[in-house]
Amino acid sequence: MSTEAYRIEPAAPHDFALIDAIEKVAFGAASWGSGDVAQTARIDGVSTLLARGETSHDVSGFLLWRMAGEDAEILTIGVLPTDRRKGIGAALVRKCLDACEIAGARRLILEVAADNRSALALYHSLGFEEFAHRPRYYRNGADALLMARGLHPGA
Ligand SMILES: CC(C)(COP(=O)(O)OP(=O)(O)OC[C@H]1O[C@@H](n2cnc3c(N)ncnc32)[C@H](O)[C@@H]1OP(=O)(O)O)[C@@H](O)C(=O)NCCC(=O)NCCS
């Protein structure tokens, strides 16, 4: 079994195409579509984190976030299916929480499909709580949940 350690770091523009490819594999039929994540990563104000193997330097996961008024929001997060349940998703969200606190955000918010059990388990394990419910929000008819975790800007 691999014991590779992962480093969470900002992405460089030359990583954006790779993030796009990982998103496609991570989300499957629910992928945003070719080029869309790379395009979003290039938008002013959008920050991007990567999980990179310390030894292999392979990228296994990514997260995009941005400030939205007093809140920060996770736009998308994905981990390759072969690298799941190794703590990479949690490490990405923790790094994002730190960055959002430094940026002065009061909360970190996100939207998740109500039937996405792994993502919900991840967010609950990190202290996120549901604050709104959007029935039949997605194309496949699934409900969306809005979740938030309070931050301590400047603490
Ligand atoms: C959601 C996702 C990012 C989680 O990434 P991950 O690297 O596997 O998550 P972690 O290994 O850091 O998991 C941290 C904790 O979350 C919970 N968790 C994560 N996946 C879980 C699963 N399939 N079942 C139950 N709990 C799960 C567990 O509490 C886990 O801790 P543990 O392994 O010590 O029990 C990954 O499953 C993914 O890319 N899914 C497809 C894309 C997606 O749905 N993104 C979210 C959109 S809102």
The ligand as an ORCA input file, in Angstrom:
! r2SCAN-3c Opt
* xyz 0 1
  C     -15.755     14.318     -1.821
  C     -14.288     14.011     -2.106
  C     -13.591     15.300     -2.546
  C     -13.635     13.481     -0.806
  O     -12.240     13.353     -1.038
  P     -11.332     12.298     -0.202
  O      -9.908     12.669     -0.450
  O     -11.732     10.918     -0.510
  O     -11.753     12.655      1.310
  P     -10.901     12.318      2.618
  O     -10.115     11.067      2.432
  O     -10.130     13.534      3.015
  O     -12.052     12.055      3.673
  C     -12.131     12.778      4.889
  C     -13.322     12.269      5.666
  O     -14.538     12.516      4.938
  C     -15.429     11.408      5.125
  N     -15.597     10.667      3.864
  C     -14.982     10.948      2.680
  N     -15.417     10.071      1.728
  C     -16.304      9.240      2.333
  C     -17.090      8.140      1.881
  N     -17.049      7.712      0.607
  N     -17.893      7.524      2.783
  C     -17.966      7.925      4.059
  N     -17.224      8.965      4.559
  C     -16.414      9.619      3.697
  C     -14.777     10.519      6.164
  O     -15.166     11.014      7.439
  C     -13.310     10.784      5.901
  O     -12.481     10.480      6.995
  P     -11.977      8.948      7.197
  O     -11.452      8.461      5.874
  O     -10.902      9.113      8.240
  O     -13.179      8.182      7.654
  C     -14.138     12.897     -3.192
  O     -14.961     11.810     -2.829
  C     -14.514     13.352     -4.592
  O     -13.675     13.888     -5.342
  N     -15.787     13.120     -5.002
  C     -16.228     13.457     -6.381
  C     -16.313     14.951     -6.584
  C     -17.260     15.588     -5.572
  O     -18.342     15.064     -5.284
  N     -16.849     16.766     -5.043
  C     -17.658     17.498     -4.052
  C     -18.662     18.358     -4.726
  S     -19.595     19.319     -3.526
*
